[in-house]
Amino acid sequence: MPDAPEDVVARWCSLCGGEIYAGESYYEPEGRAVCRDCLPAFARSYFIGDLRVAMPPRFAP
């Protein structure tokens, strides 16, 4: 008897290596499979070069 579709591993997350099952949603930025749990970590690493620290405006003396 074949596995039920939801038991079939369709992809693996490129960050954690976890299974992404058939019918389960995931993200595919730049061709990489990213599971829903890993999206925040992926976003932080993807945007790390754009991270800034807010500073109060400088006033001319």
PyMOL Python script that loads the backbone (N, CA, C, O; Angstrom):
from pymol import cmd

cmd.read_pdbstr("""\
ATOM      1  N   MET A   1       0.847  -1.183   0.000  1.00  0.00           N
ATOM      2  CA  MET A   1       0.000   0.000   0.000  1.00  0.00           C
ATOM      3  C   MET A   1       0.884   1.234   0.000  1.00  0.00           C
ATOM      4  O   MET A   1       1.734   1.356   0.882  1.00  0.00           O
ATOM      5  N   PRO A   2       0.728   2.159  -0.947  1.00  0.00           N
ATOM      6  CA  PRO A   2       1.581   3.359  -0.994  1.00  0.00           C
ATOM      7  C   PRO A   2       1.298   4.287   0.173  1.00  0.00           C
ATOM      8  O   PRO A   2       0.223   4.256   0.772  1.00  0.00           O
ATOM      9  N   ASP A   3       2.290   5.114   0.480  1.00  0.00           N
ATOM     10  CA  ASP A   3       2.134   6.103   1.546  1.00  0.00           C
ATOM     11  C   ASP A   3       1.048   7.099   1.170  1.00  0.00           C
ATOM     12  O   ASP A   3       0.843   7.397  -0.006  1.00  0.00           O
ATOM     13  N   ALA A   4       0.357   7.608   2.181  1.00  0.00           N
ATOM     14  CA  ALA A   4      -0.602   8.689   1.941  1.00  0.00           C
ATOM     15  C   ALA A   4       0.186   9.902   1.466  1.00  0.00           C
ATOM     16  O   ALA A   4       1.329  10.086   1.885  1.00  0.00           O
ATOM     17  N   PRO A   5      -0.402  10.749   0.587  1.00  0.00           N
ATOM     18  CA  PRO A   5       0.336  11.892   0.044  1.00  0.00           C
ATOM     19  C   PRO A   5       0.962  12.780   1.115  1.00  0.00           C
ATOM     20  O   PRO A   5       2.059  13.300   0.910  1.00  0.00           O
ATOM     21  N   GLU A   6       0.288  12.966   2.263  1.00  0.00           N
ATOM     22  CA  GLU A   6       0.837  13.845   3.284  1.00  0.00           C
ATOM     23  C   GLU A   6       2.037  13.224   4.002  1.00  0.00           C
ATOM     24  O   GLU A   6       2.720  13.911   4.761  1.00  0.00           O
ATOM     25  N   ASP A   7       2.300  11.936   3.773  1.00  0.00           N
ATOM     26  CA  ASP A   7       3.450  11.272   4.376  1.00  0.00           C
ATOM     27  C   ASP A   7       4.658  11.237   3.445  1.00  0.00           C
ATOM     28  O   ASP A   7       5.721  10.748   3.828  1.00  0.00           O
ATOM     29  N   VAL A   8       4.505  11.744   2.241  1.00  0.00           N
ATOM     30  CA  VAL A   8       5.580  11.713   1.254  1.00  0.00           C
ATOM     31  C   VAL A   8       6.444  12.965   1.403  1.00  0.00           C
ATOM     32  O   VAL A   8       5.940  14.087   1.348  1.00  0.00           O
ATOM     33  N   VAL A   9       7.741  12.763   1.592  1.00  0.00           N
ATOM     34  CA  VAL A   9       8.658  13.899   1.678  1.00  0.00           C
ATOM     35  C   VAL A   9       8.884  14.419   0.268  1.00  0.00           C
ATOM     36  O   VAL A   9       9.381  13.704  -0.602  1.00  0.00           O
ATOM     37  N   ALA A  10       8.510  15.684   0.054  1.00  0.00           N
ATOM     38  CA  ALA A  10       8.637  16.292  -1.269  1.00  0.00           C
ATOM     39  C   ALA A  10       9.916  17.111  -1.386  1.00  0.00           C
ATOM     40  O   ALA A  10      10.508  17.177  -2.463  1.00  0.00           O
ATOM     41  N   ARG A  11      10.347  17.732  -0.298  1.00  0.00           N
ATOM     42  CA  ARG A  11      11.545  18.586  -0.285  1.00  0.00           C
ATOM     43  C   ARG A  11      12.165  18.501   1.102  1.00  0.00           C
ATOM     44  O   ARG A  11      11.567  17.966   2.036  1.00  0.00           O
ATOM     45  N   TRP A  12      13.371  19.038   1.217  1.00  0.00           N
ATOM     46  CA  TRP A  12      14.024  19.203   2.504  1.00  0.00           C
ATOM     47  C   TRP A  12      14.390  20.665   2.657  1.00  0.00           C
ATOM     48  O   TRP A  12      14.815  21.307   1.696  1.00  0.00           O
ATOM     49  N   CYS A  13      14.228  21.192   3.853  1.00  0.00           N
ATOM     50  CA  CYS A  13      14.573  22.592   4.123  1.00  0.00           C
ATOM     51  C   CYS A  13      16.080  22.773   3.982  1.00  0.00           C
ATOM     52  O   CYS A  13      16.858  21.983   4.516  1.00  0.00           O
ATOM     53  N   SER A  14      16.485  23.805   3.269  1.00  0.00           N
ATOM     54  CA  SER A  14      17.915  24.050   3.045  1.00  0.00           C
ATOM     55  C   SER A  14      18.599  24.619   4.285  1.00  0.00           C
ATOM     56  O   SER A  14      19.827  24.689   4.327  1.00  0.00           O
ATOM     57  N   LEU A  15      17.831  25.027   5.292  1.00  0.00           N
ATOM     58  CA  LEU A  15      18.438  25.546   6.518  1.00  0.00           C
ATOM     59  C   LEU A  15      18.540  24.473   7.600  1.00  0.00           C
ATOM     60  O   LEU A  15      19.630  24.203   8.105  1.00  0.00           O
ATOM     61  N   CYS A  16      17.414  23.861   7.956  1.00  0.00           N
ATOM     62  CA  CYS A  16      17.422  22.898   9.065  1.00  0.00           C
ATOM     63  C   CYS A  16      17.528  21.450   8.599  1.00  0.00           C
ATOM     64  O   CYS A  16      17.807  20.561   9.403  1.00  0.00           O
ATOM     65  N   GLY A  17      17.307  21.206   7.305  1.00  0.00           N
ATOM     66  CA  GLY A  17      17.354  19.838   6.793  1.00  0.00           C
ATOM     67  C   GLY A  17      16.094  19.043   7.071  1.00  0.00           C
ATOM     68  O   GLY A  17      16.032  17.849   6.778  1.00  0.00           O
ATOM     69  N   GLY A  18      15.081  19.703   7.641  1.00  0.00           N
ATOM     70  CA  GLY A  18      13.838  19.017   7.961  1.00  0.00           C
ATOM     71  C   GLY A  18      13.019  18.694   6.733  1.00  0.00           C
ATOM     72  O   GLY A  18      13.187  19.285   5.666  1.00  0.00           O
ATOM     73  N   GLU A  19      12.135  17.747   6.916  1.00  0.00           N
ATOM     74  CA  GLU A  19      11.275  17.309   5.817  1.00  0.00           C
ATOM     75  C   GLU A  19      10.171  18.325   5.535  1.00  0.00           C
ATOM     76  O   GLU A  19       9.617  18.935   6.450  1.00  0.00           O
ATOM     77  N   ILE A  20       9.869  18.490   4.264  1.00  0.00           N
ATOM     78  CA  ILE A  20       8.709  19.257   3.815  1.00  0.00           C
ATOM     79  C   ILE A  20       7.856  18.249   3.059  1.00  0.00           C
ATOM     80  O   ILE A  20       8.253  17.736   2.013  1.00  0.00           O
ATOM     81  N   TYR A  21       6.684  17.978   3.606  1.00  0.00           N
ATOM     82  CA  TYR A  21       5.837  16.923   3.076  1.00  0.00           C
ATOM     83  C   TYR A  21       4.963  17.414   1.935  1.00  0.00           C
ATOM     84  O   TYR A  21       4.666  18.603   1.829  1.00  0.00           O
ATOM     85  N   ALA A  22       4.557  16.486   1.089  1.00  0.00           N
ATOM     86  CA  ALA A  22       3.648  16.788  -0.014  1.00  0.00           C
ATOM     87  C   ALA A  22       2.410  17.470   0.547  1.00  0.00           C
ATOM     88  O   ALA A  22       1.822  17.000   1.521  1.00  0.00           O
ATOM     89  N   GLY A  23       2.018  18.576  -0.067  1.00  0.00           N
ATOM     90  CA  GLY A  23       0.859  19.333   0.356  1.00  0.00           C
ATOM     91  C   GLY A  23       1.160  20.390   1.402  1.00  0.00           C
ATOM     92  O   GLY A  23       0.291  21.204   1.717  1.00  0.00           O
ATOM     93  N   GLU A  24       2.365  20.399   1.947  1.00  0.00           N
ATOM     94  CA  GLU A  24       2.759  21.383   2.960  1.00  0.00           C
ATOM     95  C   GLU A  24       3.347  22.610   2.271  1.00  0.00           C
ATOM     96  O   GLU A  24       4.072  22.481   1.285  1.00  0.00           O
ATOM     97  N   SER A  25       3.038  23.796   2.785  1.00  0.00           N
ATOM     98  CA  SER A  25       3.564  25.008   2.176  1.00  0.00           C
ATOM     99  C   SER A  25       4.983  25.289   2.683  1.00  0.00           C
ATOM    100  O   SER A  25       5.334  24.942   3.811  1.00  0.00           O
ATOM    101  N   TYR A  26       5.785  25.922   1.830  1.00  0.00           N
ATOM    102  CA  TYR A  26       7.152  26.317   2.159  1.00  0.00           C
ATOM    103  C   TYR A  26       7.503  27.514   1.296  1.00  0.00           C
ATOM    104  O   TYR A  26       6.754  27.865   0.384  1.00  0.00           O
ATOM    105  N   TYR A  27       8.629  28.140   1.576  1.00  0.00           N
ATOM    106  CA  TYR A  27       9.099  29.292   0.804  1.00  0.00           C
ATOM    107  C   TYR A  27      10.235  28.838  -0.094  1.00  0.00           C
ATOM    108  O   TYR A  27      10.958  27.898   0.234  1.00  0.00           O
ATOM    109  N   GLU A  28      10.391  29.515  -1.238  1.00  0.00           N
ATOM    110  CA  GLU A  28      11.449  29.143  -2.169  1.00  0.00           C
ATOM    111  C   GLU A  28      12.198  30.382  -2.647  1.00  0.00           C
ATOM    112  O   GLU A  28      12.159  30.692  -3.838  1.00  0.00           O
ATOM    113  N   PRO A  29      12.881  31.102  -1.750  1.00  0.00           N
ATOM    114  CA  PRO A  29      13.673  32.252  -2.183  1.00  0.00           C
ATOM    115  C   PRO A  29      14.949  31.780  -2.862  1.00  0.00           C
ATOM    116  O   PRO A  29      15.648  30.898  -2.362  1.00  0.00           O
ATOM    117  N   GLU A  30      15.234  32.372  -3.990  1.00  0.00           N
ATOM    118  CA  GLU A  30      16.461  32.067  -4.739  1.00  0.00           C
ATOM    119  C   GLU A  30      16.625  30.573  -5.015  1.00  0.00           C
ATOM    120  O   GLU A  30      17.744  30.062  -5.058  1.00  0.00           O
ATOM    121  N   GLY A  31      15.498  29.878  -5.201  1.00  0.00           N
ATOM    122  CA  GLY A  31      15.550  28.466  -5.549  1.00  0.00           C
ATOM    123  C   GLY A  31      15.835  27.525  -4.385  1.00  0.00           C
ATOM    124  O   GLY A  31      16.003  26.324  -4.595  1.00  0.00           O
ATOM    125  N   ARG A  32      15.892  28.046  -3.170  1.00  0.00           N
ATOM    126  CA  ARG A  32      16.158  27.216  -1.992  1.00  0.00           C
ATOM    127  C   ARG A  32      14.853  26.950  -1.256  1.00  0.00           C
ATOM    128  O   ARG A  32      14.049  27.866  -1.081  1.00  0.00           O
ATOM    129  N   ALA A  33      14.630  25.729  -0.827  1.00  0.00           N
ATOM    130  CA  ALA A  33      13.446  25.402  -0.038  1.00  0.00           C
ATOM    131  C   ALA A  33      13.691  25.830   1.405  1.00  0.00           C
ATOM    132  O   ALA A  33      14.702  25.465   2.006  1.00  0.00           O
ATOM    133  N   VAL A  34      12.763  26.604   1.954  1.00  0.00           N
ATOM    134  CA  VAL A  34      12.852  27.064   3.343  1.00  0.00           C
ATOM    135  C   VAL A  34      11.521  26.753   4.012  1.00  0.00           C
ATOM    136  O   VAL A  34      10.475  27.233   3.574  1.00  0.00           O
ATOM    137  N   CYS A  35      11.559  25.946   5.080  1.00  0.00           N
ATOM    138  CA  CYS A  35      10.322  25.607   5.778  1.00  0.00           C
ATOM    139  C   CYS A  35       9.794  26.828   6.519  1.00  0.00           C
ATOM    140  O   CYS A  35      10.512  27.803   6.741  1.00  0.00           O
ATOM    141  N   ARG A  36       8.532  26.752   6.891  1.00  0.00           N
ATOM    142  CA  ARG A  36       7.889  27.889   7.552  1.00  0.00           C
ATOM    143  C   ARG A  36       8.567  28.227   8.875  1.00  0.00           C
ATOM    144  O   ARG A  36       8.646  29.401   9.239  1.00  0.00           O
ATOM    145  N   ASP A  37       9.051  27.238   9.592  1.00  0.00           N
ATOM    146  CA  ASP A  37       9.716  27.497  10.873  1.00  0.00           C
ATOM    147  C   ASP A  37      11.045  28.227  10.699  1.00  0.00           C
ATOM    148  O   ASP A  37      11.450  28.978  11.587  1.00  0.00           O
ATOM    149  N   CYS A  38      11.724  28.024   9.586  1.00  0.00           N
ATOM    150  CA  CYS A  38      13.043  28.623   9.364  1.00  0.00           C
ATOM    151  C   CYS A  38      12.988  29.994   8.692  1.00  0.00           C
ATOM    152  O   CYS A  38      14.016  30.660   8.569  1.00  0.00           O
ATOM    153  N   LEU A  39      11.806  30.423   8.257  1.00  0.00           N
ATOM    154  CA  LEU A  39      11.731  31.691   7.541  1.00  0.00           C
ATOM    155  C   LEU A  39      12.302  32.867   8.334  1.00  0.00           C
ATOM    156  O   LEU A  39      13.048  33.654   7.752  1.00  0.00           O
ATOM    157  N   PRO A  40      12.000  33.039   9.628  1.00  0.00           N
ATOM    158  CA  PRO A  40      12.584  34.180  10.352  1.00  0.00           C
ATOM    159  C   PRO A  40      14.117  34.172  10.342  1.00  0.00           C
ATOM    160  O   PRO A  40      14.733  35.222  10.157  1.00  0.00           O
ATOM    161  N   ALA A  41      14.730  33.021  10.533  1.00  0.00           N
ATOM    162  CA  ALA A  41      16.197  32.938  10.511  1.00  0.00           C
ATOM    163  C   ALA A  41      16.729  33.247   9.117  1.00  0.00           C
ATOM    164  O   ALA A  41      17.740  33.936   8.977  1.00  0.00           O
ATOM    165  N   PHE A  42      16.055  32.744   8.087  1.00  0.00           N
ATOM    166  CA  PHE A  42      16.481  33.030   6.727  1.00  0.00           C
ATOM    167  C   PHE A  42      16.396  34.532   6.446  1.00  0.00           C
ATOM    168  O   PHE A  42      17.315  35.116   5.872  1.00  0.00           O
ATOM    169  N   ALA A  43      15.284  35.151   6.855  1.00  0.00           N
ATOM    170  CA  ALA A  43      15.099  36.587   6.615  1.00  0.00           C
ATOM    171  C   ALA A  43      16.188  37.394   7.321  1.00  0.00           C
ATOM    172  O   ALA A  43      16.729  38.337   6.742  1.00  0.00           O
ATOM    173  N   ARG A  44      16.517  37.034   8.568  1.00  0.00           N
ATOM    174  CA  ARG A  44      17.581  37.755   9.276  1.00  0.00           C
ATOM    175  C   ARG A  44      18.906  37.633   8.535  1.00  0.00           C
ATOM    176  O   ARG A  44      19.615  38.627   8.374  1.00  0.00           O
ATOM    177  N   SER A  45      19.247  36.438   8.087  1.00  0.00           N
ATOM    178  CA  SER A  45      20.525  36.266   7.394  1.00  0.00           C
ATOM    179  C   SER A  45      20.512  36.951   6.028  1.00  0.00           C
ATOM    180  O   SER A  45      21.533  37.488   5.598  1.00  0.00           O
ATOM    181  N   TYR A  46      19.373  36.938   5.346  1.00  0.00           N
ATOM    182  CA  TYR A  46      19.258  37.544   4.020  1.00  0.00           C
ATOM    183  C   TYR A  46      19.410  39.063   4.086  1.00  0.00           C
ATOM    184  O   TYR A  46      20.040  39.671   3.220  1.00  0.00           O
ATOM    185  N   PHE A  47      18.827  39.669   5.123  1.00  0.00           N
ATOM    186  CA  PHE A  47      18.828  41.125   5.243  1.00  0.00           C
ATOM    187  C   PHE A  47      19.898  41.667   6.175  1.00  0.00           C
ATOM    188  O   PHE A  47      19.888  42.864   6.462  1.00  0.00           O
ATOM    189  N   ILE A  48      20.817  40.849   6.658  1.00  0.00           N
ATOM    190  CA  ILE A  48      21.802  41.305   7.636  1.00  0.00           C
ATOM    191  C   ILE A  48      22.629  42.481   7.101  1.00  0.00           C
ATOM    192  O   ILE A  48      23.020  43.351   7.879  1.00  0.00           O
ATOM    193  N   GLY A  49      22.897  42.526   5.827  1.00  0.00           N
ATOM    194  CA  GLY A  49      23.657  43.630   5.242  1.00  0.00           C
ATOM    195  C   GLY A  49      22.895  44.949   5.224  1.00  0.00           C
ATOM    196  O   GLY A  49      23.490  46.011   5.044  1.00  0.00           O
ATOM    197  N   ASP A  50      21.589  44.883   5.409  1.00  0.00           N
ATOM    198  CA  ASP A  50      20.753  46.081   5.412  1.00  0.00           C
ATOM    199  C   ASP A  50      20.396  46.532   6.826  1.00  0.00           C
ATOM    200  O   ASP A  50      19.642  47.490   6.996  1.00  0.00           O
ATOM    201  N   LEU A  51      20.927  45.856   7.834  1.00  0.00           N
ATOM    202  CA  LEU A  51      20.627  46.197   9.222  1.00  0.00           C
ATOM    203  C   LEU A  51      21.243  47.542   9.585  1.00  0.00           C
ATOM    204  O   LEU A  51      22.419  47.786   9.317  1.00  0.00           O
ATOM    205  N   ARG A  52      20.460  48.396  10.184  1.00  0.00           N
ATOM    206  CA  ARG A  52      20.920  49.724  10.593  1.00  0.00           C
ATOM    207  C   ARG A  52      20.500  49.968  12.035  1.00  0.00           C
ATOM    208  O   ARG A  52      19.624  49.280  12.559  1.00  0.00           O
ATOM    209  N   VAL A  53      21.127  50.948  12.674  1.00  0.00           N
ATOM    210  CA  VAL A  53      20.764  51.370  14.017  1.00  0.00           C
ATOM    211  C   VAL A  53      20.216  52.790  13.905  1.00  0.00           C
ATOM    212  O   VAL A  53      20.879  53.677  13.368  1.00  0.00           O
ATOM    213  N   ALA A  54      19.012  52.998  14.410  1.00  0.00           N
ATOM    214  CA  ALA A  54      18.387  54.319  14.343  1.00  0.00           C
ATOM    215  C   ALA A  54      19.096  55.261  15.315  1.00  0.00           C
ATOM    216  O   ALA A  54      19.311  54.928  16.480  1.00  0.00           O
ATOM    217  N   MET A  55      19.448  56.428  14.817  1.00  0.00           N
ATOM    218  CA  MET A  55      20.101  57.427  15.633  1.00  0.00           C
ATOM    219  C   MET A  55      19.297  58.722  15.523  1.00  0.00           C
ATOM    220  O   MET A  55      18.666  58.979  14.498  1.00  0.00           O
ATOM    221  N   PRO A  56      19.322  59.531  16.573  1.00  0.00           N
ATOM    222  CA  PRO A  56      18.611  60.801  16.491  1.00  0.00           C
ATOM    223  C   PRO A  56      19.269  61.691  15.434  1.00  0.00           C
ATOM    224  O   PRO A  56      20.476  61.594  15.212  1.00  0.00           O
ATOM    225  N   PRO A  57      18.497  62.546  14.788  1.00  0.00           N
ATOM    226  CA  PRO A  57      19.079  63.435  13.770  1.00  0.00           C
ATOM    227  C   PRO A  57      20.102  64.379  14.396  1.00  0.00           C
ATOM    228  O   PRO A  57      19.986  64.774  15.556  1.00  0.00           O
ATOM    229  N   ARG A  58      21.101  64.726  13.598  1.00  0.00           N
ATOM    230  CA  ARG A  58      22.110  65.666  14.061  1.00  0.00           C
ATOM    231  C   ARG A  58      21.648  67.092  13.758  1.00  0.00           C
ATOM    232  O   ARG A  58      21.136  67.386  12.678  1.00  0.00           O
ATOM    233  N   PHE A  59      21.839  67.937  14.713  1.00  0.00           N
ATOM    234  CA  PHE A  59      21.469  69.339  14.517  1.00  0.00           C
ATOM    235  C   PHE A  59      22.730  70.169  14.345  1.00  0.00           C
ATOM    236  O   PHE A  59      23.723  69.965  15.044  1.00  0.00           O
ATOM    237  N   ALA A  60      22.680  71.103  13.410  1.00  0.00           N
ATOM    238  CA  ALA A  60      23.839  71.987  13.202  1.00  0.00           C
ATOM    239  C   ALA A  60      23.962  72.932  14.396  1.00  0.00           C
ATOM    240  O   ALA A  60      22.951  73.442  14.880  1.00  0.00           O
ATOM    241  N   PRO A  61      25.171  73.172  14.875  1.00  0.00           N
ATOM    242  CA  PRO A  61      25.361  74.063  16.023  1.00  0.00           C
ATOM    243  C   PRO A  61      25.037  75.501  15.701  1.00  0.00           C
ATOM    244  O   PRO A  61      25.150  76.368  16.567  1.00  0.00           O
TER     245      PRO A  61
END
""", "prot")
cmd.dss("prot")
cmd.show_as("cartoon", "prot")
cmd.util.cbc("prot")
cmd.orient("prot")
